[in-house]
Amino acid sequence: MVHYLDPKNDLTFKRIFGEHEHLCMSLLNSMLPLEKDQRIVSLKYQPGELIPEIPLLKNSIVDVCCTDNSGRRFIVEMQMHWTESFKSRVLLNASKAYVKQLDSGEDYRLIQPVYALNFVNDTFDPDESVYYHDYKVVNIANVEKQKEGLELVFIELPKFRPTNRADRKLYDLWLMFLTQIRNASTEVPAELLDNEVVRDAVQYLERNSYTKAQLETYDKYLDAIRVERTFYVDALAKGLKEGEAIGIEKGEAIGIEKGEAIGIEKGEAIGIEKGRAEGKAEGKAEVVIACSRNGFSLEQIQLITGLKKEEIEKILHADNQI
């Protein structure tokens, strides 16, 4: 049995899309909203942009930078965890690639567009039906009027669901490639092996094609991601405790106020107890929703909140997440 590595890992992602022009070109043509006459026909790799690190995310960024035959610049990235800082980082990186063209351009009219394609192995938009986000410079009064220059695309991988179409397009195949091959025991979907281009990419995931040193680098990257995820879980757990404290305090106040209406002595006992329960439940519900939107599994949410699976599913159902 052939064992495969995860294509989202820094080592494998760069090897596939940073060393093989035809694979990177196929990915870009499939993922970017390019018109037929704008499709990329050739690529040349460029050195990665020098970019500032985001705290706790320094190990979760991969870069592929290239230009096509017309001079357009493309940046491809894989982000394992989402923070609002990442948006700013992508904009900065794309802007630097745009500005750097002035060194070789004779005038502003020769500056070519820059496209940043960003795969995010996390969720950041509460709308579960939308996972493809395309940002352009537009006229506020008339969004049909656009200024070419910078285009940023973010794709939330956990939200992608393969279609059942018989004629799967490369768009679906590349997203299946990134989301459905996760570890050595994964069986590669037949559709991926049936497509010549994607099949080429799959072969670069075969574990036996990597040296021992490369596999150690691969594992170190996974360990770094786990550490970052642990920091994130710890921060959420701390938020849960603080949320419970606020909920209890709020619940006590509500309970006492209600209690006074029917009798201070009895009301305080009943109201405080009810308020504490409601406060704790409210705090845990908020953490459950936040964890789910950030890609945590049910088992991870159970570990953080101490809730039963049925309780978590009830909260997510009420939030329209399942």
VEXSE-60978 format. One record per residue (C-alpha): residue in one letter; x, y, z. Coordinates in steps of 0.001 Angstrom, whole numbers. Layout:
N
<node><type>A</type><X>X</X><Y>Y</Y><Z>Z</Z></node>
...
***
This chain:
322
<node><type>M</type><X>0</X><Y>0</Y><Z>0</Z></node>
<node><type>V</type><X>1308</X><Y>3463</Y><Z>-925</Z></node>
<node><type>H</type><X>1562</X><Y>5897</Y><Z>1976</Z></node>
<node><type>Y</type><X>988</X><Y>9585</Y><Z>1347</Z></node>
<node><type>L</type><X>1879</X><Y>12819</Y><Z>3139</Z></node>
<node><type>D</type><X>-408</X><Y>15797</Y><Z>3725</Z></node>
<node><type>P</type><X>-230</X><Y>18302</Y><Z>814</Z></node>
<node><type>K</type><X>-832</X><Y>21224</Y><Z>3212</Z></node>
<node><type>N</type><X>2473</X><Y>20664</Y><Z>4987</Z></node>
<node><type>D</type><X>5168</X><Y>23262</Y><Z>4269</Z></node>
<node><type>L</type><X>7518</X><Y>20654</Y><Z>2772</Z></node>
<node><type>T</type><X>5014</X><Y>18998</Y><Z>425</Z></node>
<node><type>F</type><X>3192</X><Y>22184</Y><Z>-624</Z></node>
<node><type>K</type><X>6418</X><Y>23884</Y><Z>-1683</Z></node>
<node><type>R</type><X>7689</X><Y>20776</Y><Z>-3429</Z></node>
<node><type>I</type><X>4525</X><Y>20392</Y><Z>-5497</Z></node>
<node><type>F</type><X>3641</X><Y>23985</Y><Z>-6337</Z></node>
<node><type>G</type><X>7001</X><Y>25655</Y><Z>-5829</Z></node>
<node><type>E</type><X>9072</X><Y>23324</Y><Z>-8026</Z></node>
<node><type>H</type><X>6723</X><Y>22233</Y><Z>-10814</Z></node>
<node><type>E</type><X>5470</X><Y>25045</Y><Z>-13012</Z></node>
<node><type>H</type><X>2754</X><Y>23037</Y><Z>-14755</Z></node>
<node><type>L</type><X>1161</X><Y>22095</Y><Z>-11420</Z></node>
<node><type>C</type><X>1271</X><Y>25632</Y><Z>-10066</Z></node>
<node><type>M</type><X>-100</X><Y>26983</Y><Z>-13354</Z></node>
<node><type>S</type><X>-2975</X><Y>24482</Y><Z>-13289</Z></node>
<node><type>L</type><X>-3801</X><Y>25415</Y><Z>-9692</Z></node>
<node><type>L</type><X>-3805</X><Y>29150</Y><Z>-10434</Z></node>
<node><type>N</type><X>-5864</X><Y>28837</Y><Z>-13615</Z></node>
<node><type>S</type><X>-8384</X><Y>26668</Y><Z>-11755</Z></node>
<node><type>M</type><X>-8711</X><Y>28750</Y><Z>-8596</Z></node>
<node><type>L</type><X>-8437</X><Y>32355</Y><Z>-9774</Z></node>
<node><type>P</type><X>-11394</X><Y>34102</Y><Z>-11472</Z></node>
<node><type>L</type><X>-9535</X><Y>34683</Y><Z>-14738</Z></node>
<node><type>E</type><X>-11284</X><Y>35250</Y><Z>-18045</Z></node>
<node><type>K</type><X>-10507</X><Y>32832</Y><Z>-20885</Z></node>
<node><type>D</type><X>-8125</X><Y>35293</Y><Z>-22532</Z></node>
<node><type>Q</type><X>-6385</X><Y>35907</Y><Z>-19182</Z></node>
<node><type>R</type><X>-5386</X><Y>32319</Y><Z>-18510</Z></node>
<node><type>I</type><X>-1750</X><Y>31705</Y><Z>-17572</Z></node>
<node><type>V</type><X>292</X><Y>29990</Y><Z>-20303</Z></node>
<node><type>S</type><X>3752</X><Y>29987</Y><Z>-18695</Z></node>
<node><type>L</type><X>5331</X><Y>30631</Y><Z>-15289</Z></node>
<node><type>K</type><X>8669</X><Y>31604</Y><Z>-13849</Z></node>
<node><type>Y</type><X>9399</X><Y>31325</Y><Z>-10133</Z></node>
<node><type>Q</type><X>10558</X><Y>34366</Y><Z>-8159</Z></node>
<node><type>P</type><X>12239</X><Y>34575</Y><Z>-4726</Z></node>
<node><type>G</type><X>9720</X><Y>34677</Y><Z>-1868</Z></node>
<node><type>E</type><X>8796</X><Y>38062</Y><Z>-481</Z></node>
<node><type>L</type><X>10473</X><Y>39133</Y><Z>2757</Z></node>
<node><type>I</type><X>7549</X><Y>39402</Y><Z>5133</Z></node>
<node><type>P</type><X>7013</X><Y>40075</Y><Z>8855</Z></node>
<node><type>E</type><X>6069</X><Y>37106</Y><Z>11001</Z></node>
<node><type>I</type><X>2761</X><Y>36961</Y><Z>12848</Z></node>
<node><type>P</type><X>3127</X><Y>35888</Y><Z>16513</Z></node>
<node><type>L</type><X>2260</X><Y>32194</Y><Z>16994</Z></node>
<node><type>L</type><X>1934</X><Y>31747</Y><Z>13217</Z></node>
<node><type>K</type><X>5558</X><Y>31826</Y><Z>12082</Z></node>
<node><type>N</type><X>5520</X><Y>28104</Y><Z>11321</Z></node>
<node><type>S</type><X>2212</X><Y>28019</Y><Z>9461</Z></node>
<node><type>I</type><X>2929</X><Y>30029</Y><Z>6322</Z></node>
<node><type>V</type><X>4132</X><Y>28738</Y><Z>2982</Z></node>
<node><type>D</type><X>4889</X><Y>30866</Y><Z>-56</Z></node>
<node><type>V</type><X>5119</X><Y>30344</Y><Z>-3778</Z></node>
<node><type>C</type><X>5864</X><Y>33459</Y><Z>-5845</Z></node>
<node><type>C</type><X>5912</X><Y>33494</Y><Z>-9647</Z></node>
<node><type>T</type><X>5296</X><Y>35583</Y><Z>-12763</Z></node>
<node><type>D</type><X>3746</X><Y>34677</Y><Z>-16105</Z></node>
<node><type>N</type><X>4810</X><Y>35577</Y><Z>-19634</Z></node>
<node><type>S</type><X>2978</X><Y>38931</Y><Z>-19505</Z></node>
<node><type>G</type><X>4606</X><Y>39957</Y><Z>-16223</Z></node>
<node><type>R</type><X>1640</X><Y>39363</Y><Z>-13920</Z></node>
<node><type>R</type><X>2686</X><Y>38268</Y><Z>-10447</Z></node>
<node><type>F</type><X>1129</X><Y>35457</Y><Z>-8449</Z></node>
<node><type>I</type><X>1523</X><Y>34567</Y><Z>-4786</Z></node>
<node><type>V</type><X>211</X><Y>31242</Y><Z>-3484</Z></node>
<node><type>E</type><X>7</X><Y>30584</Y><Z>247</Z></node>
<node><type>M</type><X>-1258</X><Y>27964</Y><Z>2663</Z></node>
<node><type>Q</type><X>-2329</X><Y>29234</Y><Z>6091</Z></node>
<node><type>M</type><X>-2961</X><Y>26629</Y><Z>8767</Z></node>
<node><type>H</type><X>-4570</X><Y>28948</Y><Z>11359</Z></node>
<node><type>W</type><X>-6650</X><Y>32049</Y><Z>10784</Z></node>
<node><type>T</type><X>-6163</X><Y>35416</Y><Z>12467</Z></node>
<node><type>E</type><X>-7316</X><Y>38838</Y><Z>11321</Z></node>
<node><type>S</type><X>-3623</X><Y>39743</Y><Z>11098</Z></node>
<node><type>F</type><X>-3251</X><Y>37316</Y><Z>8199</Z></node>
<node><type>K</type><X>-5489</X><Y>39473</Y><Z>5986</Z></node>
<node><type>S</type><X>-3238</X><Y>42462</Y><Z>6578</Z></node>
<node><type>R</type><X>-151</X><Y>40362</Y><Z>5943</Z></node>
<node><type>V</type><X>-1499</X><Y>39144</Y><Z>2596</Z></node>
<node><type>L</type><X>-2349</X><Y>42700</Y><Z>1544</Z></node>
<node><type>L</type><X>1117</X><Y>43906</Y><Z>2560</Z></node>
<node><type>N</type><X>2847</X><Y>41091</Y><Z>715</Z></node>
<node><type>A</type><X>825</X><Y>41612</Y><Z>-2465</Z></node>
<node><type>S</type><X>1348</X><Y>45373</Y><Z>-2295</Z></node>
<node><type>K</type><X>5108</X><Y>44919</Y><Z>-2002</Z></node>
<node><type>A</type><X>5100</X><Y>42659</Y><Z>-5053</Z></node>
<node><type>Y</type><X>3144</X><Y>45354</Y><Z>-6919</Z></node>
<node><type>V</type><X>5456</X><Y>48199</Y><Z>-5897</Z></node>
<node><type>K</type><X>8659</X><Y>46278</Y><Z>-6644</Z></node>
<node><type>Q</type><X>7795</X><Y>46298</Y><Z>-10346</Z></node>
<node><type>L</type><X>8806</X><Y>49966</Y><Z>-10466</Z></node>
<node><type>D</type><X>12448</X><Y>48905</Y><Z>-10453</Z></node>
<node><type>S</type><X>12093</X><Y>47366</Y><Z>-13889</Z></node>
<node><type>G</type><X>9180</X><Y>49356</Y><Z>-15331</Z></node>
<node><type>E</type><X>9750</X><Y>52459</Y><Z>-17395</Z></node>
<node><type>D</type><X>6515</X><Y>54048</Y><Z>-16263</Z></node>
<node><type>Y</type><X>3388</X><Y>53254</Y><Z>-14278</Z></node>
<node><type>R</type><X>1525</X><Y>51975</Y><Z>-17321</Z></node>
<node><type>L</type><X>3829</X><Y>48941</Y><Z>-17506</Z></node>
<node><type>I</type><X>2972</X><Y>47750</Y><Z>-13981</Z></node>
<node><type>Q</type><X>1147</X><Y>44396</Y><Z>-14100</Z></node>
<node><type>P</type><X>-1550</X><Y>43051</Y><Z>-11714</Z></node>
<node><type>V</type><X>-699</X><Y>40994</Y><Z>-8637</Z></node>
<node><type>Y</type><X>-2877</X><Y>38067</Y><Z>-7551</Z></node>
<node><type>A</type><X>-2672</X><Y>36480</Y><Z>-4093</Z></node>
<node><type>L</type><X>-4262</X><Y>33028</Y><Z>-3793</Z></node>
<node><type>N</type><X>-4591</X><Y>31997</Y><Z>-138</Z></node>
<node><type>F</type><X>-5742</X><Y>28599</Y><Z>1066</Z></node>
<node><type>V</type><X>-6816</X><Y>28683</Y><Z>4730</Z></node>
<node><type>N</type><X>-7056</X><Y>25424</Y><Z>6668</Z></node>
<node><type>D</type><X>-9449</X><Y>27128</Y><Z>9071</Z></node>
<node><type>T</type><X>-12801</X><Y>28933</Y><Z>9057</Z></node>
<node><type>F</type><X>-13206</X><Y>32659</Y><Z>9583</Z></node>
<node><type>D</type><X>-16529</X><Y>33602</Y><Z>7972</Z></node>
<node><type>P</type><X>-19730</X><Y>32710</Y><Z>9891</Z></node>
<node><type>D</type><X>-21612</X><Y>32061</Y><Z>6633</Z></node>
<node><type>E</type><X>-21213</X><Y>28311</Y><Z>6161</Z></node>
<node><type>S</type><X>-22413</X><Y>28483</Y><Z>2555</Z></node>
<node><type>V</type><X>-19502</X><Y>30675</Y><Z>1442</Z></node>
<node><type>Y</type><X>-15908</X><Y>29472</Y><Z>1401</Z></node>
<node><type>Y</type><X>-14512</X><Y>31380</Y><Z>-1617</Z></node>
<node><type>H</type><X>-13753</X><Y>35059</Y><Z>-943</Z></node>
<node><type>D</type><X>-12585</X><Y>37342</Y><Z>-3768</Z></node>
<node><type>Y</type><X>-11379</X><Y>40881</Y><Z>-2947</Z></node>
<node><type>K</type><X>-10748</X><Y>43543</Y><Z>-5596</Z></node>
<node><type>V</type><X>-10348</X><Y>47327</Y><Z>-5761</Z></node>
<node><type>V</type><X>-13808</X><Y>48546</Y><Z>-6779</Z></node>
<node><type>N</type><X>-15802</X><Y>51742</Y><Z>-7061</Z></node>
<node><type>I</type><X>-18057</X><Y>51927</Y><Z>-4004</Z></node>
<node><type>A</type><X>-20898</X><Y>53594</Y><Z>-5920</Z></node>
<node><type>N</type><X>-20660</X><Y>51073</Y><Z>-8761</Z></node>
<node><type>V</type><X>-18874</X><Y>47824</Y><Z>-7935</Z></node>
<node><type>E</type><X>-18887</X><Y>46866</Y><Z>-11609</Z></node>
<node><type>K</type><X>-16177</X><Y>49476</Y><Z>-12076</Z></node>
<node><type>Q</type><X>-12915</X><Y>47863</Y><Z>-10980</Z></node>
<node><type>K</type><X>-9307</X><Y>49021</Y><Z>-10822</Z></node>
<node><type>E</type><X>-6888</X><Y>46315</Y><Z>-11865</Z></node>
<node><type>G</type><X>-3850</X><Y>45984</Y><Z>-9675</Z></node>
<node><type>L</type><X>-4425</X><Y>43827</Y><Z>-6613</Z></node>
<node><type>E</type><X>-6727</X><Y>40834</Y><Z>-6267</Z></node>
<node><type>L</type><X>-6834</X><Y>38728</Y><Z>-3101</Z></node>
<node><type>V</type><X>-8565</X><Y>35346</Y><Z>-2939</Z></node>
<node><type>F</type><X>-9112</X><Y>33432</Y><Z>317</Z></node>
<node><type>I</type><X>-10455</X><Y>29857</Y><Z>302</Z></node>
<node><type>E</type><X>-11676</X><Y>28259</Y><Z>3556</Z></node>
<node><type>L</type><X>-10739</X><Y>24614</Y><Z>3019</Z></node>
<node><type>P</type><X>-12802</X><Y>23070</Y><Z>5888</Z></node>
<node><type>K</type><X>-16015</X><Y>24372</Y><Z>4285</Z></node>
<node><type>F</type><X>-15391</X><Y>22773</Y><Z>885</Z></node>
<node><type>R</type><X>-17683</X><Y>19866</Y><Z>8</Z></node>
<node><type>P</type><X>-17048</X><Y>17896</Y><Z>-3207</Z></node>
<node><type>T</type><X>-19868</X><Y>17857</Y><Z>-5731</Z></node>
<node><type>N</type><X>-21337</X><Y>14701</Y><Z>-7207</Z></node>
<node><type>R</type><X>-20868</X><Y>15805</Y><Z>-10800</Z></node>
<node><type>A</type><X>-19509</X><Y>13143</Y><Z>-13116</Z></node>
<node><type>D</type><X>-17435</X><Y>15724</Y><Z>-14996</Z></node>
<node><type>R</type><X>-15438</X><Y>17068</Y><Z>-12106</Z></node>
<node><type>K</type><X>-13550</X><Y>20224</Y><Z>-13005</Z></node>
<node><type>L</type><X>-9953</X><Y>20922</Y><Z>-11991</Z></node>
<node><type>Y</type><X>-11316</X><Y>23423</Y><Z>-9463</Z></node>
<node><type>D</type><X>-12994</X><Y>20596</Y><Z>-7531</Z></node>
<node><type>L</type><X>-10109</X><Y>18199</Y><Z>-8042</Z></node>
<node><type>W</type><X>-7497</X><Y>20570</Y><Z>-6617</Z></node>
<node><type>L</type><X>-9660</X><Y>21293</Y><Z>-3569</Z></node>
<node><type>M</type><X>-10220</X><Y>17562</Y><Z>-3089</Z></node>
<node><type>F</type><X>-6464</X><Y>17081</Y><Z>-3367</Z></node>
<node><type>L</type><X>-5855</X><Y>19616</Y><Z>-573</Z></node>
<node><type>T</type><X>-8648</X><Y>18459</Y><Z>1737</Z></node>
<node><type>Q</type><X>-8975</X><Y>14699</Y><Z>1329</Z></node>
<node><type>I</type><X>-5342</X><Y>13550</Y><Z>1514</Z></node>
<node><type>R</type><X>-4375</X><Y>14046</Y><Z>5126</Z></node>
<node><type>N</type><X>-2089</X><Y>11275</Y><Z>6333</Z></node>
<node><type>A</type><X>-352</X><Y>8012</Y><Z>5494</Z></node>
<node><type>S</type><X>-3519</X><Y>5907</Y><Z>5842</Z></node>
<node><type>T</type><X>-5618</X><Y>8062</Y><Z>3496</Z></node>
<node><type>E</type><X>-6891</X><Y>6373</Y><Z>348</Z></node>
<node><type>V</type><X>-6591</X><Y>8744</Y><Z>-2599</Z></node>
<node><type>P</type><X>-9939</X><Y>9323</Y><Z>-4390</Z></node>
<node><type>A</type><X>-10012</X><Y>7671</Y><Z>-7812</Z></node>
<node><type>E</type><X>-11001</X><Y>10974</Y><Z>-9477</Z></node>
<node><type>L</type><X>-7643</X><Y>12470</Y><Z>-8544</Z></node>
<node><type>L</type><X>-5703</X><Y>9604</Y><Z>-10079</Z></node>
<node><type>D</type><X>-7806</X><Y>9726</Y><Z>-13239</Z></node>
<node><type>N</type><X>-6687</X><Y>13289</Y><Z>-13994</Z></node>
<node><type>E</type><X>-3182</X><Y>13456</Y><Z>-15485</Z></node>
<node><type>V</type><X>-2175</X><Y>16785</Y><Z>-13919</Z></node>
<node><type>V</type><X>-3483</X><Y>16060</Y><Z>-10416</Z></node>
<node><type>R</type><X>-2035</X><Y>12545</Y><Z>-10582</Z></node>
<node><type>D</type><X>1387</X><Y>14139</Y><Z>-11058</Z></node>
<node><type>A</type><X>857</X><Y>16104</Y><Z>-7851</Z></node>
<node><type>V</type><X>-287</X><Y>12993</Y><Z>-5960</Z></node>
<node><type>Q</type><X>2945</X><Y>11167</Y><Z>-6779</Z></node>
<node><type>Y</type><X>4922</X><Y>13903</Y><Z>-5013</Z></node>
<node><type>L</type><X>3046</X><Y>13015</Y><Z>-1829</Z></node>
<node><type>E</type><X>4312</X><Y>9436</Y><Z>-1748</Z></node>
<node><type>R</type><X>6184</X><Y>9010</Y><Z>1505</Z></node>
<node><type>N</type><X>8886</X><Y>6778</Y><Z>22</Z></node>
<node><type>S</type><X>9957</X><Y>9583</Y><Z>-2344</Z></node>
<node><type>Y</type><X>11320</X><Y>11632</Y><Z>586</Z></node>
<node><type>T</type><X>14612</X><Y>11220</Y><Z>2400</Z></node>
<node><type>K</type><X>14853</X><Y>10568</Y><Z>6117</Z></node>
<node><type>A</type><X>15964</X><Y>14164</Y><Z>6703</Z></node>
<node><type>Q</type><X>13006</X><Y>15499</Y><Z>4712</Z></node>
<node><type>L</type><X>10575</X><Y>13369</Y><Z>6695</Z></node>
<node><type>E</type><X>12054</X><Y>14699</Y><Z>9934</Z></node>
<node><type>T</type><X>11446</X><Y>18236</Y><Z>8650</Z></node>
<node><type>Y</type><X>7894</X><Y>17229</Y><Z>7731</Z></node>
<node><type>D</type><X>7247</X><Y>15899</Y><Z>11257</Z></node>
<node><type>K</type><X>8794</X><Y>18959</Y><Z>12909</Z></node>
<node><type>Y</type><X>6434</X><Y>21179</Y><Z>10967</Z></node>
<node><type>L</type><X>3443</X><Y>19122</Y><Z>12151</Z></node>
<node><type>D</type><X>4704</X><Y>19359</Y><Z>15744</Z></node>
<node><type>A</type><X>5008</X><Y>23149</Y><Z>15408</Z></node>
<node><type>I</type><X>1422</X><Y>23351</Y><Z>14158</Z></node>
<node><type>R</type><X>221</X><Y>21222</Y><Z>17096</Z></node>
<node><type>V</type><X>2001</X><Y>23529</Y><Z>19532</Z></node>
<node><type>E</type><X>358</X><Y>26566</Y><Z>17949</Z></node>
<node><type>R</type><X>-3021</X><Y>24835</Y><Z>18106</Z></node>
<node><type>T</type><X>-2421</X><Y>24026</Y><Z>21784</Z></node>
<node><type>F</type><X>-1741</X><Y>27683</Y><Z>22522</Z></node>
<node><type>Y</type><X>-4986</X><Y>28528</Y><Z>20787</Z></node>
<node><type>V</type><X>-6955</X><Y>25896</Y><Z>22736</Z></node>
<node><type>D</type><X>-5463</X><Y>27149</Y><Z>26007</Z></node>
<node><type>A</type><X>-6523</X><Y>30689</Y><Z>25138</Z></node>
<node><type>L</type><X>-10073</X><Y>29491</Y><Z>24448</Z></node>
<node><type>A</type><X>-10126</X><Y>27547</Y><Z>27724</Z></node>
<node><type>K</type><X>-9074</X><Y>30688</Y><Z>29573</Z></node>
<node><type>G</type><X>-11828</X><Y>32589</Y><Z>27790</Z></node>
<node><type>L</type><X>-14311</X><Y>29924</Y><Z>28904</Z></node>
<node><type>K</type><X>-13396</X><Y>30415</Y><Z>32552</Z></node>
<node><type>E</type><X>-13667</X><Y>34170</Y><Z>32236</Z></node>
<node><type>G</type><X>-16992</X><Y>33761</Y><Z>30431</Z></node>
<node><type>E</type><X>-18320</X><Y>31580</Y><Z>33241</Z></node>
<node><type>A</type><X>-17263</X><Y>34152</Y><Z>35822</Z></node>
<node><type>I</type><X>-19078</X><Y>36927</Y><Z>33940</Z></node>
<node><type>G</type><X>-22097</X><Y>34689</Y><Z>33408</Z></node>
<node><type>I</type><X>-22302</X><Y>33766</Y><Z>37075</Z></node>
<node><type>E</type><X>-21991</X><Y>37382</Y><Z>38143</Z></node>
<node><type>K</type><X>-24686</X><Y>38421</Y><Z>35667</Z></node>
<node><type>G</type><X>-26836</X><Y>35463</Y><Z>36666</Z></node>
<node><type>E</type><X>-26622</X><Y>36321</Y><Z>40365</Z></node>
<node><type>A</type><X>-27738</X><Y>39866</Y><Z>39703</Z></node>
<node><type>I</type><X>-30697</X><Y>38699</Y><Z>37597</Z></node>
<node><type>G</type><X>-31596</X><Y>36015</Y><Z>40082</Z></node>
<node><type>I</type><X>-31548</X><Y>38373</Y><Z>43061</Z></node>
<node><type>E</type><X>-33613</X><Y>40959</Y><Z>41208</Z></node>
<node><type>K</type><X>-36230</X><Y>38343</Y><Z>40276</Z></node>
<node><type>G</type><X>-36107</X><Y>36909</Y><Z>43755</Z></node>
<node><type>E</type><X>-37012</X><Y>40202</Y><Z>45378</Z></node>
<node><type>A</type><X>-40343</X><Y>40134</Y><Z>43569</Z></node>
<node><type>I</type><X>-41407</X><Y>36904</Y><Z>45256</Z></node>
<node><type>G</type><X>-39414</X><Y>37159</Y><Z>48435</Z></node>
<node><type>I</type><X>-35784</X><Y>38059</Y><Z>49062</Z></node>
<node><type>E</type><X>-34882</X><Y>34974</Y><Z>51026</Z></node>
<node><type>K</type><X>-36392</X><Y>32423</Y><Z>48665</Z></node>
<node><type>G</type><X>-35614</X><Y>34475</Y><Z>45557</Z></node>
<node><type>E</type><X>-31916</X><Y>34739</Y><Z>46311</Z></node>
<node><type>A</type><X>-31555</X><Y>30991</Y><Z>46685</Z></node>
<node><type>I</type><X>-33517</X><Y>30125</Y><Z>43543</Z></node>
<node><type>G</type><X>-32336</X><Y>33070</Y><Z>41446</Z></node>
<node><type>I</type><X>-28649</X><Y>32700</Y><Z>42202</Z></node>
<node><type>E</type><X>-28693</X><Y>28990</Y><Z>41493</Z></node>
<node><type>K</type><X>-30583</X><Y>29506</Y><Z>38223</Z></node>
<node><type>G</type><X>-28384</X><Y>32449</Y><Z>37284</Z></node>
<node><type>R</type><X>-25227</X><Y>30472</Y><Z>37809</Z></node>
<node><type>A</type><X>-26511</X><Y>27631</Y><Z>35642</Z></node>
<node><type>E</type><X>-27619</X><Y>29996</Y><Z>32879</Z></node>
<node><type>G</type><X>-24373</X><Y>31928</Y><Z>33057</Z></node>
<node><type>K</type><X>-22247</X><Y>28806</Y><Z>32764</Z></node>
<node><type>A</type><X>-24379</X><Y>27487</Y><Z>29908</Z></node>
<node><type>E</type><X>-24148</X><Y>30795</Y><Z>28050</Z></node>
<node><type>G</type><X>-20377</X><Y>30934</Y><Z>28441</Z></node>
<node><type>K</type><X>-19901</X><Y>27355</Y><Z>27241</Z></node>
<node><type>A</type><X>-22236</X><Y>27868</Y><Z>24286</Z></node>
<node><type>E</type><X>-20136</X><Y>30802</Y><Z>23112</Z></node>
<node><type>V</type><X>-16965</X><Y>28723</Y><Z>23318</Z></node>
<node><type>V</type><X>-18592</X><Y>25793</Y><Z>21460</Z></node>
<node><type>I</type><X>-19622</X><Y>28091</Y><Z>18597</Z></node>
<node><type>A</type><X>-16189</X><Y>29753</Y><Z>18449</Z></node>
<node><type>C</type><X>-14394</X><Y>26381</Y><Z>18421</Z></node>
<node><type>S</type><X>-16632</X><Y>24993</Y><Z>15686</Z></node>
<node><type>R</type><X>-16140</X><Y>28046</Y><Z>13471</Z></node>
<node><type>N</type><X>-12369</X><Y>27628</Y><Z>13858</Z></node>
<node><type>G</type><X>-12392</X><Y>24028</Y><Z>12651</Z></node>
<node><type>F</type><X>-12244</X><Y>22120</Y><Z>15963</Z></node>
<node><type>S</type><X>-13636</X><Y>18581</Y><Z>15979</Z></node>
<node><type>L</type><X>-16422</X><Y>17460</Y><Z>18311</Z></node>
<node><type>E</type><X>-13862</X><Y>15543</Y><Z>20376</Z></node>
<node><type>Q</type><X>-11702</X><Y>18662</Y><Z>20809</Z></node>
<node><type>I</type><X>-14734</X><Y>20762</Y><Z>21800</Z></node>
<node><type>Q</type><X>-15730</X><Y>18092</Y><Z>24343</Z></node>
<node><type>L</type><X>-12247</X><Y>18225</Y><Z>25842</Z></node>
<node><type>I</type><X>-12326</X><Y>22020</Y><Z>26139</Z></node>
<node><type>T</type><X>-15879</X><Y>22452</Y><Z>27460</Z></node>
<node><type>G</type><X>-16596</X><Y>19186</Y><Z>29244</Z></node>
<node><type>L</type><X>-19958</X><Y>18979</Y><Z>27460</Z></node>
<node><type>K</type><X>-21484</X><Y>15822</Y><Z>26025</Z></node>
<node><type>K</type><X>-21601</X><Y>15274</Y><Z>22270</Z></node>
<node><type>E</type><X>-25402</X><Y>15677</Y><Z>22234</Z></node>
<node><type>E</type><X>-25164</X><Y>19004</Y><Z>24088</Z></node>
<node><type>I</type><X>-22587</X><Y>20328</Y><Z>21629</Z></node>
<node><type>E</type><X>-24656</X><Y>19260</Y><Z>18624</Z></node>
<node><type>K</type><X>-27732</X><Y>20970</Y><Z>20125</Z></node>
<node><type>I</type><X>-25802</X><Y>24248</Y><Z>20486</Z></node>
<node><type>L</type><X>-24414</X><Y>24033</Y><Z>16942</Z></node>
<node><type>H</type><X>-27861</X><Y>23213</Y><Z>15564</Z></node>
<node><type>A</type><X>-29310</X><Y>26289</Y><Z>17261</Z></node>
<node><type>D</type><X>-26488</X><Y>28321</Y><Z>15690</Z></node>
<node><type>N</type><X>-27318</X><Y>26798</Y><Z>12282</Z></node>
<node><type>Q</type><X>-23868</X><Y>25176</Y><Z>12005</Z></node>
<node><type>I</type><X>-25270</X><Y>21656</Y><Z>11559</Z></node>
***
